[in-house]
Amino acid sequence: MDHYCVDVLTEALLRRGIQRLKNLRDNIALAAADAHELMRCVEVRSLMTNADVILRASLERKETRKLPLFRRVDCPEQDDENWLAFLALKREGEDFHFRKIFPRREKHRGQSTG
């Protein structure tokens, strides 16, 4: 995760991270001999799920955003028209479905109109 989703992102790097994570998930054998080890196994699964969500959401967002720092070198411009939004996702099995939620744009209170 630290290598594939860090300061500088590209589509190729994110896709490689998703593939490596899938290979890890498909080939890992978690086993627990006691409750403590079981807790650690659940923690590992949770970390892998969170990494998958972060990688896929980063792949979905096709822009660079200054704050918080999110830099896609293959999409270097900030695109408020299409991406000034929250990115909601729903996971169904191995598939992720994304939906943009745009904040309401209201006039500032007290702003003069003329």
N, CA, C and O atoms as CSV, one atom per row, in Angstrom:
chain,resi,resn,atom,element,x,y,z
A,1,MET,N,N,0.827,-1.184,0.000
A,1,MET,CA,C,0.000,0.000,0.000
A,1,MET,C,C,0.873,1.249,0.000
A,1,MET,O,O,0.596,2.198,-0.734
A,2,ASP,N,N,1.915,1.257,0.809
A,2,ASP,CA,C,2.793,2.421,0.891
A,2,ASP,C,C,3.472,2.712,-0.442
A,2,ASP,O,O,3.824,3.859,-0.715
A,3,HIS,N,N,3.657,1.708,-1.259
A,3,HIS,CA,C,4.323,1.906,-2.548
A,3,HIS,C,C,3.349,2.324,-3.643
A,3,HIS,O,O,3.713,3.115,-4.514
A,4,TYR,N,N,2.123,1.813,-3.621
A,4,TYR,CA,C,1.193,1.999,-4.733
A,4,TYR,C,C,0.242,3.172,-4.563
A,4,TYR,O,O,-0.371,3.607,-5.538
A,5,CYS,N,N,0.104,3.687,-3.368
A,5,CYS,CA,C,-0.847,4.770,-3.131
A,5,CYS,C,C,-0.217,5.778,-2.173
A,5,CYS,O,O,-0.608,5.882,-1.011
A,6,VAL,N,N,0.759,6.510,-2.682
A,6,VAL,CA,C,1.463,7.497,-1.860
A,6,VAL,C,C,1.313,8.879,-2.473
A,6,VAL,O,O,0.271,9.193,-3.048
A,7,ASP,N,N,2.318,9.688,-2.358
A,7,ASP,CA,C,2.272,11.090,-2.755
A,7,ASP,C,C,1.965,11.292,-4.231
A,7,ASP,O,O,1.167,12.165,-4.573
A,8,VAL,N,N,2.571,10.517,-5.109
A,8,VAL,CA,C,2.393,10.677,-6.547
A,8,VAL,C,C,1.679,9.437,-7.082
A,8,VAL,O,O,2.165,8.316,-6.934
A,9,LEU,N,N,0.512,9.655,-7.710
A,9,LEU,CA,C,-0.312,8.544,-8.172
A,9,LEU,C,C,-0.428,8.548,-9.691
A,9,LEU,O,O,-0.474,9.600,-10.329
A,10,THR,N,N,-0.474,7.358,-10.246
A,10,THR,CA,C,-0.789,7.194,-11.666
A,10,THR,C,C,-1.772,6.035,-11.786
A,10,THR,O,O,-1.865,5.191,-10.894
A,11,GLU,N,N,-2.495,6.003,-12.883
A,11,GLU,CA,C,-3.440,4.912,-13.093
A,11,GLU,C,C,-2.722,3.565,-13.100
A,11,GLU,O,O,-3.206,2.602,-12.505
A,12,ALA,N,N,-1.580,3.491,-13.766
A,12,ALA,CA,C,-0.836,2.232,-13.847
A,12,ALA,C,C,-0.395,1.755,-12.463
A,12,ALA,O,O,-0.495,0.568,-12.150
A,13,LEU,N,N,0.089,2.674,-11.645
A,13,LEU,CA,C,0.547,2.311,-10.303
A,13,LEU,C,C,-0.622,1.852,-9.427
A,13,LEU,O,O,-0.500,0.878,-8.684
A,14,LEU,N,N,-1.749,2.555,-9.518
A,14,LEU,CA,C,-2.926,2.169,-8.738
A,14,LEU,C,C,-3.459,0.804,-9.179
A,14,LEU,O,O,-3.814,-0.029,-8.346
A,15,ARG,N,N,-3.513,0.583,-10.489
A,15,ARG,CA,C,-3.975,-0.726,-10.980
A,15,ARG,C,C,-3.041,-1.855,-10.546
A,15,ARG,O,O,-3.492,-2.955,-10.225
A,16,ARG,N,N,-1.752,-1.578,-10.541
A,16,ARG,CA,C,-0.787,-2.587,-10.082
A,16,ARG,C,C,-0.989,-2.875,-8.593
A,16,ARG,O,O,-0.909,-4.028,-8.168
A,17,GLY,N,N,-1.247,-1.848,-7.811
A,17,GLY,CA,C,-1.508,-2.039,-6.389
A,17,GLY,C,C,-2.757,-2.872,-6.148
A,17,GLY,O,O,-2.768,-3.734,-5.268
A,18,ILE,N,N,-3.811,-2.623,-6.923
A,18,ILE,CA,C,-5.047,-3.404,-6.798
A,18,ILE,C,C,-4.780,-4.862,-7.151
A,18,ILE,O,O,-5.271,-5.762,-6.470
A,19,GLN,N,N,-4.011,-5.102,-8.201
A,19,GLN,CA,C,-3.695,-6.479,-8.601
A,19,GLN,C,C,-2.841,-7.193,-7.551
A,19,GLN,O,O,-3.086,-8.356,-7.231
A,20,ARG,N,N,-1.852,-6.498,-7.027
A,20,ARG,CA,C,-1.007,-7.116,-5.985
A,20,ARG,C,C,-1.825,-7.447,-4.742
A,20,ARG,O,O,-1.629,-8.493,-4.124
A,21,LEU,N,N,-2.734,-6.559,-4.380
A,21,LEU,CA,C,-3.592,-6.800,-3.221
A,21,LEU,C,C,-4.508,-7.997,-3.467
A,21,LEU,O,O,-4.721,-8.815,-2.571
A,22,LYS,N,N,-5.051,-8.100,-4.686
A,22,LYS,CA,C,-5.892,-9.251,-5.025
A,22,LYS,C,C,-5.090,-10.549,-4.951
A,22,LYS,O,O,-5.571,-11.546,-4.412
A,23,ASN,N,N,-3.877,-10.541,-5.488
A,23,ASN,CA,C,-3.028,-11.733,-5.410
A,23,ASN,C,C,-2.749,-12.110,-3.960
A,23,ASN,O,O,-2.773,-13.289,-3.606
A,24,LEU,N,N,-2.485,-11.119,-3.130
A,24,LEU,CA,C,-2.242,-11.385,-1.711
A,24,LEU,C,C,-3.482,-11.977,-1.064
A,24,LEU,O,O,-3.399,-12.971,-0.342
A,25,ARG,N,N,-4.642,-11.360,-1.324
A,25,ARG,CA,C,-5.892,-11.831,-0.727
A,25,ARG,C,C,-6.206,-13.263,-1.170
A,25,ARG,O,O,-6.664,-14.082,-0.372
A,26,ASP,N,N,-5.952,-13.557,-2.460
A,26,ASP,CA,C,-6.249,-14.888,-2.980
A,26,ASP,C,C,-5.302,-15.955,-2.457
A,26,ASP,O,O,-5.662,-17.132,-2.413
A,27,ASN,N,N,-4.099,-15.566,-2.060
A,27,ASN,CA,C,-3.088,-16.555,-1.679
A,27,ASN,C,C,-2.729,-16.569,-0.203
A,27,ASN,O,O,-1.893,-17.367,0.221
A,28,ILE,N,N,-3.339,-15.710,0.575
A,28,ILE,CA,C,-3.008,-15.672,1.994
A,28,ILE,C,C,-3.823,-16.729,2.742
A,28,ILE,O,O,-5.002,-16.939,2.460
A,29,ALA,N,N,-3.189,-17.370,3.673
A,29,ALA,CA,C,-3.864,-18.364,4.502
A,29,ALA,C,C,-3.779,-17.889,5.952
A,29,ALA,O,O,-2.741,-18.016,6.602
A,30,LEU,N,N,-4.865,-17.351,6.435
A,30,LEU,CA,C,-4.894,-16.883,7.820
A,30,LEU,C,C,-5.437,-17.991,8.706
A,30,LEU,O,O,-6.423,-18.646,8.369
A,31,ALA,N,N,-4.790,-18.190,9.831
A,31,ALA,CA,C,-5.232,-19.195,10.790
A,31,ALA,C,C,-4.967,-18.672,12.192
A,31,ALA,O,O,-4.014,-17.927,12.420
A,32,ALA,N,N,-5.807,-19.063,13.115
A,32,ALA,CA,C,-5.677,-18.584,14.492
A,32,ALA,C,C,-5.778,-19.752,15.465
A,32,ALA,O,O,-6.672,-20.592,15.361
A,33,ALA,N,N,-4.846,-19.788,16.410
A,33,ALA,CA,C,-4.849,-20.827,17.432
A,33,ALA,C,C,-5.555,-20.371,18.703
A,33,ALA,O,O,-5.908,-21.187,19.554
A,34,ASP,N,N,-5.757,-19.058,18.826
A,34,ASP,CA,C,-6.428,-18.532,20.013
A,34,ASP,C,C,-7.126,-17.211,19.660
A,34,ASP,O,O,-7.049,-16.737,18.526
A,35,ALA,N,N,-7.793,-16.641,20.636
A,35,ALA,CA,C,-8.565,-15.419,20.400
A,35,ALA,C,C,-7.669,-14.248,19.988
A,35,ALA,O,O,-8.066,-13.427,19.161
A,36,HIS,N,N,-6.482,-14.167,20.552
A,36,HIS,CA,C,-5.563,-13.088,20.209
A,36,HIS,C,C,-5.152,-13.176,18.736
A,36,HIS,O,O,-5.157,-12.168,18.030
A,37,GLU,N,N,-4.803,-14.360,18.280
A,37,GLU,CA,C,-4.431,-14.541,16.878
A,37,GLU,C,C,-5.628,-14.308,15.958
A,37,GLU,O,O,-5.470,-13.788,14.853
A,38,LEU,N,N,-6.815,-14.687,16.407
A,38,LEU,CA,C,-8.018,-14.442,15.627
A,38,LEU,C,C,-8.236,-12.941,15.447
A,38,LEU,O,O,-8.609,-12.489,14.364
A,39,MET,N,N,-8.004,-12.176,16.503
A,39,MET,CA,C,-8.127,-10.726,16.432
A,39,MET,C,C,-7.158,-10.171,15.388
A,39,MET,O,O,-7.518,-9.286,14.613
A,40,ARG,N,N,-5.946,-10.683,15.371
A,40,ARG,CA,C,-4.951,-10.233,14.391
A,40,ARG,C,C,-5.359,-10.607,12.971
A,40,ARG,O,O,-5.144,-9.823,12.047
A,41,CYS,N,N,-5.938,-11.778,12.782
A,41,CYS,CA,C,-6.413,-12.189,11.455
A,41,CYS,C,C,-7.524,-11.257,10.967
A,41,CYS,O,O,-7.536,-10.861,9.801
A,42,VAL,N,N,-8.442,-10.912,11.845
A,42,VAL,CA,C,-9.517,-9.979,11.493
A,42,VAL,C,C,-8.931,-8.613,11.160
A,42,VAL,O,O,-9.394,-7.944,10.236
A,43,GLU,N,N,-7.922,-8.203,11.905
A,43,GLU,CA,C,-7.264,-6.929,11.653
A,43,GLU,C,C,-6.602,-6.922,10.264
A,43,GLU,O,O,-6.701,-5.932,9.539
A,44,VAL,N,N,-5.937,-8.006,9.898
A,44,VAL,CA,C,-5.299,-8.095,8.589
A,44,VAL,C,C,-6.345,-8.003,7.484
A,44,VAL,O,O,-6.139,-7.297,6.497
A,45,ARG,N,N,-7.454,-8.700,7.636
A,45,ARG,CA,C,-8.536,-8.632,6.640
A,45,ARG,C,C,-9.080,-7.205,6.537
A,45,ARG,O,O,-9.351,-6.718,5.439
A,46,SER,N,N,-9.234,-6.552,7.658
A,46,SER,CA,C,-9.731,-5.180,7.670
A,46,SER,C,C,-8.756,-4.236,6.963
A,46,SER,O,O,-9.179,-3.375,6.192
A,47,LEU,N,N,-7.474,-4.390,7.216
A,47,LEU,CA,C,-6.462,-3.562,6.562
A,47,LEU,C,C,-6.471,-3.777,5.043
A,47,LEU,O,O,-6.329,-2.822,4.279
A,48,MET,N,N,-6.634,-5.011,4.618
A,48,MET,CA,C,-6.671,-5.292,3.179
A,48,MET,C,C,-7.923,-4.695,2.538
A,48,MET,O,O,-7.861,-4.180,1.422
A,49,THR,N,N,-9.044,-4.761,3.227
A,49,THR,CA,C,-10.276,-4.167,2.712
A,49,THR,C,C,-10.132,-2.655,2.588
A,49,THR,O,O,-10.514,-2.074,1.573
A,50,ASN,N,N,-9.582,-2.018,3.618
A,50,ASN,CA,C,-9.377,-0.570,3.578
A,50,ASN,C,C,-8.401,-0.173,2.480
A,50,ASN,O,O,-8.615,0.831,1.801
A,51,ALA,N,N,-7.347,-0.932,2.298
A,51,ALA,CA,C,-6.390,-0.648,1.230
A,51,ALA,C,C,-7.073,-0.743,-0.131
A,51,ALA,O,O,-6.832,0.089,-1.006
A,52,ASP,N,N,-7.919,-1.747,-0.312
A,52,ASP,CA,C,-8.649,-1.918,-1.569
A,52,ASP,C,C,-9.553,-0.717,-1.834
A,52,ASP,O,O,-9.599,-0.210,-2.955
A,53,VAL,N,N,-10.261,-0.267,-0.826
A,53,VAL,CA,C,-11.157,0.885,-0.966
A,53,VAL,C,C,-10.360,2.132,-1.349
A,53,VAL,O,O,-10.755,2.865,-2.256
A,54,ILE,N,N,-9.256,2.373,-0.672
A,54,ILE,CA,C,-8.437,3.564,-0.946
A,54,ILE,C,C,-7.859,3.512,-2.360
A,54,ILE,O,O,-7.895,4.510,-3.081
A,55,LEU,N,N,-7.333,2.373,-2.756
A,55,LEU,CA,C,-6.772,2.243,-4.101
A,55,LEU,C,C,-7.823,2.460,-5.182
A,55,LEU,O,O,-7.575,3.164,-6.161
A,56,ARG,N,N,-8.989,1.859,-5.009
A,56,ARG,CA,C,-10.039,1.972,-6.030
A,56,ARG,C,C,-10.649,3.375,-6.081
A,56,ARG,O,O,-10.958,3.879,-7.161
A,57,ALA,N,N,-10.819,3.995,-4.932
A,57,ALA,CA,C,-11.332,5.374,-4.917
A,57,ALA,C,C,-10.312,6.319,-5.535
A,57,ALA,O,O,-10.686,7.255,-6.241
A,58,SER,N,N,-9.042,6.087,-5.280
A,58,SER,CA,C,-7.983,6.911,-5.876
A,58,SER,C,C,-7.945,6.733,-7.384
A,58,SER,O,O,-7.686,7.688,-8.115
A,59,LEU,N,N,-8.196,5.534,-7.849
A,59,LEU,CA,C,-8.247,5.264,-9.285
A,59,LEU,C,C,-9.461,5.945,-9.920
A,59,LEU,O,O,-9.377,6.446,-11.042
A,60,GLU,N,N,-10.566,5.964,-9.218
A,60,GLU,CA,C,-11.803,6.548,-9.741
A,60,GLU,C,C,-11.710,8.064,-9.892
A,60,GLU,O,O,-12.255,8.621,-10.845
A,61,ARG,N,N,-11.029,8.738,-8.968
A,61,ARG,CA,C,-10.937,10.208,-8.993
A,61,ARG,C,C,-9.908,10.622,-10.037
A,61,ARG,O,O,-8.714,10.368,-9.878
A,62,LYS,N,N,-10.373,11.255,-11.095
A,62,LYS,CA,C,-9.517,11.612,-12.233
A,62,LYS,C,C,-9.134,13.091,-12.171
A,62,LYS,O,O,-9.498,13.863,-13.057
A,63,GLU,N,N,-8.422,13.474,-11.158
A,63,GLU,CA,C,-7.988,14.861,-10.998
A,63,GLU,C,C,-6.890,14.922,-9.951
A,63,GLU,O,O,-6.578,13.930,-9.293
A,64,THR,N,N,-6.314,16.102,-9.811
A,64,THR,CA,C,-5.404,16.409,-8.712
A,64,THR,C,C,-6.134,17.393,-7.812
A,64,THR,O,O,-6.747,18.343,-8.300
A,65,ARG,N,N,-6.074,17.177,-6.513
A,65,ARG,CA,C,-6.738,18.055,-5.559
A,65,ARG,C,C,-5.685,18.548,-4.583
A,65,ARG,O,O,-4.983,17.745,-3.969
A,66,LYS,N,N,-5.568,19.856,-4.434
A,66,LYS,CA,C,-4.511,20.430,-3.609
A,66,LYS,C,C,-4.695,20.145,-2.127
A,66,LYS,O,O,-3.738,19.786,-1.441
A,67,LEU,N,N,-5.907,20.300,-1.631
A,67,LEU,CA,C,-6.178,20.037,-0.216
A,67,LEU,C,C,-7.391,19.137,-0.112
A,67,LEU,O,O,-8.431,19.509,-0.655
A,68,PRO,N,N,-7.349,17.998,0.533
A,68,PRO,CA,C,-6.124,17.378,1.018
A,68,PRO,C,C,-5.269,16.936,-0.165
A,68,PRO,O,O,-5.784,16.670,-1.251
A,69,LEU,N,N,-3.995,16.863,0.052
A,69,LEU,CA,C,-3.062,16.561,-1.034
A,69,LEU,C,C,-3.414,15.231,-1.697
A,69,LEU,O,O,-3.351,14.167,-1.082
A,70,PHE,N,N,-3.781,15.330,-2.957
A,70,PHE,CA,C,-4.103,14.157,-3.760
A,70,PHE,C,C,-3.610,14.471,-5.157
A,70,PHE,O,O,-4.228,15.256,-5.877
A,71,ARG,N,N,-2.503,13.867,-5.543
A,71,ARG,CA,C,-1.857,14.233,-6.802
A,71,ARG,C,C,-1.823,13.047,-7.750
A,71,ARG,O,O,-1.177,12.035,-7.477
A,72,ARG,N,N,-2.532,13.186,-8.874
A,72,ARG,CA,C,-2.480,12.215,-9.963
A,72,ARG,C,C,-1.651,12.843,-11.061
A,72,ARG,O,O,-2.092,13.808,-11.685
A,73,VAL,N,N,-0.456,12.322,-11.317
A,73,VAL,CA,C,0.392,12.915,-12.344
A,73,VAL,C,C,-0.192,12.714,-13.744
A,73,VAL,O,O,0.128,13.463,-14.667
A,74,ASP,N,N,-1.048,11.700,-13.897
A,74,ASP,CA,C,-1.700,11.497,-15.188
A,74,ASP,C,C,-2.977,12.342,-15.329
A,74,ASP,O,O,-3.572,12.383,-16.406
A,75,CYS,N,N,-3.393,13.001,-14.270
A,75,CYS,CA,C,-4.527,13.945,-14.283
A,75,CYS,C,C,-4.095,15.149,-13.443
A,75,CYS,O,O,-4.568,15.309,-12.318
A,76,PRO,N,N,-3.204,16.001,-13.967
A,76,PRO,CA,C,-2.537,17.010,-13.135
A,76,PRO,C,C,-3.384,18.221,-12.745
A,76,PRO,O,O,-2.988,18.977,-11.858
A,77,GLU,N,N,-4.529,18.424,-13.376
A,77,GLU,CA,C,-5.327,19.616,-13.098
A,77,GLU,C,C,-6.428,19.338,-12.082
A,77,GLU,O,O,-6.982,18.240,-12.022
A,78,GLN,N,N,-6.730,20.358,-11.286
A,78,GLN,CA,C,-7.879,20.292,-10.394
A,78,GLN,C,C,-9.124,20.537,-11.241
A,78,GLN,O,O,-9.157,21.484,-12.028
A,79,ASP,N,N,-10.139,19.702,-11.092
A,79,ASP,CA,C,-11.338,19.768,-11.933
A,79,ASP,C,C,-12.568,19.932,-11.045
A,79,ASP,O,O,-13.273,18.964,-10.758
A,80,ASP,N,N,-12.818,21.169,-10.614
A,80,ASP,CA,C,-13.954,21.424,-9.726
A,80,ASP,C,C,-15.291,21.142,-10.400
A,80,ASP,O,O,-16.247,20.745,-9.734
A,81,GLU,N,N,-15.368,21.340,-11.698
A,81,GLU,CA,C,-16.623,21.115,-12.422
A,81,GLU,C,C,-17.108,19.670,-12.244
A,81,GLU,O,O,-18.298,19.435,-12.034
A,82,ASN,N,N,-16.200,18.721,-12.327
A,82,ASN,CA,C,-16.570,17.302,-12.254
A,82,ASN,C,C,-16.227,16.619,-10.938
A,82,ASN,O,O,-16.793,15.572,-10.622
A,83,TRP,N,N,-15.303,17.197,-10.162
A,83,TRP,CA,C,-14.796,16.467,-9.007
A,83,TRP,C,C,-14.842,17.216,-7.686
A,83,TRP,O,O,-14.269,16.736,-6.708
A,84,LEU,N,N,-15.490,18.362,-7.611
A,84,LEU,CA,C,-15.672,19.003,-6.307
A,84,LEU,C,C,-16.850,18.281,-5.645
A,84,LEU,O,O,-17.959,18.807,-5.547
A,85,ALA,N,N,-16.567,17.072,-5.201
A,85,ALA,CA,C,-17.609,16.179,-4.712
A,85,ALA,C,C,-17.016,15.144,-3.766
A,85,ALA,O,O,-15.817,14.863,-3.784
A,86,PHE,N,N,-17.891,14.591,-2.948
A,86,PHE,CA,C,-17.525,13.424,-2.155
A,86,PHE,C,C,-17.718,12.211,-3.048
A,86,PHE,O,O,-18.581,12.210,-3.926
A,87,LEU,N,N,-16.933,11.202,-2.829
A,87,LEU,CA,C,-17.037,9.990,-3.637
A,87,LEU,C,C,-17.558,8.873,-2.738
A,87,LEU,O,O,-16.837,8.361,-1.882
A,88,ALA,N,N,-18.811,8.508,-2.942
A,88,ALA,CA,C,-19.426,7.421,-2.168
A,88,ALA,C,C,-19.216,6.124,-2.928
A,88,ALA,O,O,-19.209,6.113,-4.159
A,89,LEU,N,N,-19.047,5.046,-2.205
A,89,LEU,CA,C,-18.890,3.772,-2.886
A,89,LEU,C,C,-19.682,2.686,-2.191
A,89,LEU,O,O,-19.950,2.735,-0.991
A,90,LYS,N,N,-20.042,1.717,-2.987
A,90,LYS,CA,C,-20.753,0.554,-2.484
A,90,LYS,C,C,-20.046,-0.665,-3.031
A,90,LYS,O,O,-19.770,-0.756,-4.227
A,91,ARG,N,N,-19.758,-1.591,-2.155
A,91,ARG,CA,C,-19.085,-2.815,-2.576
A,91,ARG,C,C,-20.106,-3.938,-2.655
A,91,ARG,O,O,-20.860,-4.186,-1.714
A,92,GLU,N,N,-20.113,-4.608,-3.796
A,92,GLU,CA,C,-20.965,-5.772,-4.002
A,92,GLU,C,C,-20.080,-6.908,-4.474
A,92,GLU,O,O,-19.700,-6.964,-5.643
A,93,GLY,N,N,-19.754,-7.806,-3.570
A,93,GLY,CA,C,-18.823,-8.883,-3.899
A,93,GLY,C,C,-17.452,-8.305,-4.177
A,93,GLY,O,O,-16.869,-7.643,-3.318
A,94,GLU,N,N,-16.935,-8.547,-5.363
A,94,GLU,CA,C,-15.637,-8.008,-5.762
A,94,GLU,C,C,-15.759,-6.681,-6.500
A,94,GLU,O,O,-14.750,-6.055,-6.822
A,95,ASP,N,N,-16.988,-6.248,-6.768
A,95,ASP,CA,C,-17.214,-5.030,-7.544
A,95,ASP,C,C,-17.449,-3.828,-6.640
A,95,ASP,O,O,-18.023,-3.948,-5.557
A,96,PHE,N,N,-16.998,-2.674,-7.103
A,96,PHE,CA,C,-17.239,-1.410,-6.423
A,96,PHE,C,C,-18.060,-0.525,-7.342
A,96,PHE,O,O,-17.799,-0.454,-8.543
A,97,HIS,N,N,-19.048,0.147,-6.780
A,97,HIS,CA,C,-19.864,1.094,-7.520
A,97,HIS,C,C,-19.681,2.459,-6.867
A,97,HIS,O,O,-19.858,2.613,-5.658
A,98,PHE,N,N,-19.324,3.445,-7.685
A,98,PHE,CA,C,-19.042,4.780,-7.180
A,98,PHE,C,C,-20.157,5.740,-7.564
A,98,PHE,O,O,-20.804,5.594,-8.601
A,99,ARG,N,N,-20.364,6.735,-6.689
A,99,ARG,CA,C,-21.340,7.785,-6.946
A,99,ARG,C,C,-20.792,9.081,-6.368
A,99,ARG,O,O,-20.320,9.114,-5.231
A,100,LYS,N,N,-20.855,10.135,-7.149
A,100,LYS,CA,C,-20.404,11.443,-6.675
A,100,LYS,C,C,-21.544,12.118,-5.929
A,100,LYS,O,O,-22.695,12.085,-6.362
A,101,ILE,N,N,-21.205,12.730,-4.802
A,101,ILE,CA,C,-22.165,13.517,-4.037
A,101,ILE,C,C,-21.641,14.942,-4.018
A,101,ILE,O,O,-20.645,15.240,-3.359
A,102,PHE,N,N,-22.315,15.814,-4.740
A,102,PHE,CA,C,-21.884,17.201,-4.845
A,102,PHE,C,C,-22.460,18.005,-3.680
A,102,PHE,O,O,-23.646,17.892,-3.373
A,103,PRO,N,N,-21.620,18.819,-3.030
A,103,PRO,CA,C,-22.141,19.663,-1.939
A,103,PRO,C,C,-23.035,20.757,-2.516
A,103,PRO,O,O,-22.861,21.193,-3.654
A,104,ARG,N,N,-23.989,21.185,-1.705
A,104,ARG,CA,C,-24.847,22.292,-2.136
A,104,ARG,C,C,-24.020,23.552,-2.190
A,104,ARG,O,O,-23.235,23.836,-1.285
A,105,ARG,N,N,-24.196,24.289,-3.230
A,105,ARG,CA,C,-23.476,25.557,-3.373
A,105,ARG,C,C,-24.454,26.686,-3.089
A,105,ARG,O,O,-25.306,27.014,-3.914
A,106,GLU,N,N,-24.314,27.275,-1.905
A,106,GLU,CA,C,-25.197,28.344,-1.488
A,106,GLU,C,C,-24.435,29.647,-1.430
A,106,GLU,O,O,-23.221,29.653,-1.224
A,107,LYS,N,N,-25.135,30.751,-1.610
A,107,LYS,CA,C,-24.506,32.050,-1.463
A,107,LYS,C,C,-24.126,32.246,-0.012
A,107,LYS,O,O,-24.833,31.796,0.890
A,108,HIS,N,N,-23.018,32.914,0.212
A,108,HIS,CA,C,-22.621,33.215,1.572
A,108,HIS,C,C,-23.618,34.187,2.188
A,108,HIS,O,O,-24.088,35.109,1.521
A,109,ARG,N,N,-23.933,33.985,3.436
A,109,ARG,CA,C,-24.854,34.881,4.134
A,109,ARG,C,C,-24.265,36.277,4.182
A,109,ARG,O,O,-23.076,36.456,4.448
A,110,GLY,N,N,-25.082,37.231,3.929
A,110,GLY,CA,C,-24.644,38.610,3.987
A,110,GLY,C,C,-23.980,39.087,2.708
A,110,GLY,O,O,-23.564,40.242,2.627
A,111,GLN,N,N,-23.873,38.227,1.712
A,111,GLN,CA,C,-23.225,38.599,0.461
A,111,GLN,C,C,-24.146,39.554,-0.303
A,111,GLN,O,O,-25.337,39.291,-0.464
A,112,SER,N,N,-23.581,40.646,-0.762
A,112,SER,CA,C,-24.399,41.612,-1.498
A,112,SER,C,C,-24.685,41.074,-2.883
A,112,SER,O,O,-23.879,40.342,-3.458
A,113,THR,N,N,-25.840,41.442,-3.415
A,113,THR,CA,C,-26.240,40.974,-4.733
A,113,THR,C,C,-26.180,42.077,-5.777
A,113,THR,O,O,-26.590,41.849,-6.915
A,114,GLY,N,N,-25.698,43.238,-5.446
A,114,GLY,CA,C,-25.743,44.259,-6.451
A,114,GLY,C,C,-24.775,45.317,-6.237
A,114,GLY,O,O,-24.706,46.259,-7.027
